C-alpha cells in the first residue's frame, strides 16, 4: 500500500451469518476505500444481499464486525448510521399510497429532530435527488402506480436525499431498461468520483466490470475472488462460481471487459452441438477468438 | 362539472405540504366537531336552543353570558355533555388506534380490535355482569373491561413474541385465534346464564352504547386516551417508515422494536379505555382512518391527529342519531355504526378487488 492510501470508508471483518444451520456468510471480508465503487458479484443465493444488509446494520452478523468510517457499526445508533450510510433495497416496496415526493423526503428522516418538519432546504435536497434520477416528472404520483424500474429509481433518489457518505445498492439496476441502467450507474460513478463511497451488488458482470473499481465475487457465502475487474473476471473463476463456460474480452466499442456466456460448463457436448447448428454458435466462436486474444494480450 | 372541480381541488389538497394539510383539515374537522357537539347537546327529549346550549357550555368553563333555566343547565351539564365527551374520546381512541394498526400491519383492513383488545374487554365486562361484580363499586364494569382488554392484548403479544422472535404475521393470527376463543367464552356465559336481567345487560353492553355515561366515565377514559394519542402522534413519522418494511425502517434509522412496541401498547391502552366506557362500537376504527387516507394520503403525521378529530365527530353524530331516531326509546350507537360501517366495508372490499385486478 502507498503511504497516502485513502482511509477505509466501510469495512467488513470476518462476517459470518447463518440461518437455521445454513451458513449464508462465512468469514467474509470487504473493504471500500473513500471514493471507490466496489461491486459485489456472484450467483443467486451467494449472499450478496445478506452481506449488504449486514453492512447497513439491518442484520446483525453472528460473528465479525462492520466498521463505518472507523467506527464500530454495532456501537452507533440506527439514526447515526442512517445519517452516513444509505441502502437502496433490491425490491422497492409499494409504499401504500405515498407519493414519490413524500417517499424521497423520508430520506431526510435521520437528519431531522423528532418535532421537526421538512423545511425548504429538505425540499431542495429531495428535488435535486429526484432530478438526478429523472423521477421528478412523476413526483406527485403514488408509488403503486409506477413500474418496478421507476420505483427502483425513486428509491435511489431517496437514498441520495439521505445525503450519505457511503451508499449501498442491492441490485440497483435489476429492473431497469438499458437507458436507465446506464443512467443510474453513470450517476453512481459520478458521485463516487466526487467522493462518495459505494458498494453495489450487481447481477450483470459486464456492467460490474465497466463501472466498478474493485469486485468481490461471492459464492455460497464465501469470497471466491477479489480485486480489479481484470483480476476477478477470468473464465476459470467465472466457471467455478457460476458453472458456465464463458469468454472474457475487451469490448472493442466500450473498451471495458465484456463477458460472453457460452453455455453451462458441465454440458459441453450440447454447447458444441449448438455451435455446429446455429448462428449463435458462430458468435460464440468469434467471442472465443477475441477472448483468447484478450488473454494473450493480458499475459 | 362541479364534481370535476371538487376532485381537482381535493387532489391539490392531497399534494400540499403536511402543514397545509394539517391546518386546513384540522380547521374543517374542528368546526365539524364543534357543530356536531352543539347540535347534539341541543337535541333530546327536552329540546334546548343552540344559543342556550352555547351559553351553558361557556358558563361551565367559567364564562357567564346569559342566564339560562336551571333545568336546561342540569340536562346539559349532568346528562348530555358527559355523554358527548365520552363519545368524543371513544371515537378519538378507536380512530387513532385503527390508523395505527393499519399502519403497523401495512393493511388498510386492520382495526383496533385486531389484537384482541375488544374481545378481552367484552369478556371482562361480561364476567363483571354475570358474577354480579358490577354491584360492588360504581366503576366496576369499566374496570373489569379494561383489565380484560389489556390481558387479552398481552396474551396475543406474548404468543407473537414466543421464542424471542417477534412477528407481525403471528400477531395477526394470534389475534384472530384469541378473538375467537374469547368470543366462545362470552357465548358460553350467555348460554348458561340463568338471570334474564343480567343477560339483557350483557347484550346491551356488547352492542356498544353511551347511555347514562357520567363525568366519572370521562375522567377515567379521557386521560388515558389523550395520553396514548399523544404518544402515537410523537411516533407518527416512525410509523410512516415502518410501512415500508422492518428492514427499510431500520436502514433509515428507526428503532423498529421499540417503536412498534410503543405504538402497539399505546393503541391497546386507548382501545381498552374506549371499550371500558362504551362497549364495542364497531367500524369507527376501520372506516375513519380509511376515508381520511383517501383524501389526505398515508402520512401519519397528518392522518393520526385528523383521525382523532374525525373519529370524535363520527361517534358524536352516530350517538346523536341513535338516541333521537326512535325517541323516547334509544337505538344502540354500536349497532348504528355497524349499519353504516358494514356496507362501507363491503364497498372497500369491492374497490380493493377492482384495484387488484387492474394491477
Contacts between the chains, C-beta under 8 A, distances in Angstrom:
chain1	res1	chain2	res2	distance
A	53	B	247	6.7
A	56	B	251	5.1
A	57	B	250	7.2
A	57	B	251	7.3
A	58	B	247	4.7
A	58	B	250	4.9
A	58	B	251	5.1
A	59	B	247	7.9
A	77	B	253	7.6
A	77	B	255	7.9
A	78	B	250	6.0
A	78	B	253	4.7
A	78	B	254	6.5
A	78	B	255	5.8
A	79	B	253	3.9
A	80	B	253	7.8
A	81	B	253	6.8
A	82	B	251	6.6
A	82	B	252	5.3
A	82	B	253	3.2
A	83	B	253	7.1
A	86	B	251	7.5
A	87	B	251	4.3
A	89	B	245	7.9
A	89	B	247	7.2
A	89	B	248	6.2
A	89	B	251	7.7
A	93	B	244	4.9
A	93	B	245	5.3
A	93	B	248	6.4
A	95	B	243	6.8
A	95	B	244	5.6
A	96	B	106	6.4
A	96	B	108	7.6
A	96	B	243	5.8
A	96	B	298	5.7
A	97	B	293	6.5
A	97	B	297	6.0
A	97	B	298	4.1
A	98	B	240	7.6
A	98	B	243	7.7
A	98	B	297	7.0
A	98	B	298	5.7
A	98	B	299	7.4
A	99	B	15	7.2
A	99	B	297	6.9
A	102	B	297	7.0
A	102	B	299	6.3
A	106	B	240	6.6
A	106	B	241	6.2
A	106	B	244	7.8
A	106	B	252	6.8
A	107	B	252	7.7
A	109	B	237	6.9
A	109	B	241	6.3
A	109	B	252	5.3
A	109	B	253	6.0
A	109	B	254	7.6
A	110	B	252	6.6
A	110	B	253	4.0
A	114	B	234	6.8
A	114	B	237	7.9
A	117	B	18	6.3
A	117	B	19	6.4
A	117	B	301	7.7
A	140	B	15	5.4
A	144	B	359	7.8
A	162	B	252	7.6
